[in-house]
């Protein structure tokens, strides 16, 4: 019911792009919000971008203008398009989904930005 599977991480050079995918096991509109979070070594997990069931978007200041969150309801998938990547974007990226009575996390996907 709440399984989330991320994919799309990898190694990319500074200035490059990646698209992360988060496939949910059920209807994504059963969650009132879904989003992407990241955790760099030695740092706390932080919000990157969220999308509500109504379509409202929110971004961390570090993501504004570079990252775009979107969804495909037919595929029950949420995406994070990341452009102009910087070394400081290096982290494990997690998908999160929340519904009444439930808070779900994916297993994470590593993004490494390095030359």
JOZILIN-V926065 format. One record per helix or strand of 3 or more residues. SS is the DSSP state (H for helix, E for strand). FROM is the first residue (numbers start at 1). LEN is the number of residues. If there is no record, write none. Layout:
# JOZILIN-V926065
ss	from	len
SS	FROM	LEN
SS	FROM	LEN
This chain:
# JOZILIN-V926065
ss	from	len
E	4	4
E	10	3
E	18	7
H	28	3
E	33	7
E	46	7
E	57	3
E	67	6
E	77	6
H	87	3
E	91	9
E	102	4
E	109	5
